Amino acid sequence: MDDGIKKENVILIGKKPVSSYAFAVITQFNSGASEVRIKARGNSISRAVDTAEFVRHRLMPDARLNDIQISTEEVSGEKGPLKVSSIEITLVK
């Protein structure tokens, strides 16, 4: 990727339980990453926030919030293009 972070340091949030994504974040940090990005779209945004908070408050208290970016992405749907909200939360160790 051209923004200086490895693709492996990005956690894409879907429909799994929050603990699955939280442990993926911890795994990235334990593998030597100094920064991990948590990305989600649409209904998964709340799960991304829960994941970041779970990591910060329960699993790794020394992790801190570095940046939060929100945006709207256009995706193709059955009835044409749709606008979907998205979030990117960056945690650093």
Secondary structure, 3 states (H helix, E strand, C coil): CCCCCCHHHEEECCCCCHHHHHHHHHHHHHCCCCEEEEEEEHHHHHHHHHHHHHHHHHHCCCCEEEEEEEEEEEEEECCEEEEEEEEEEEEEC
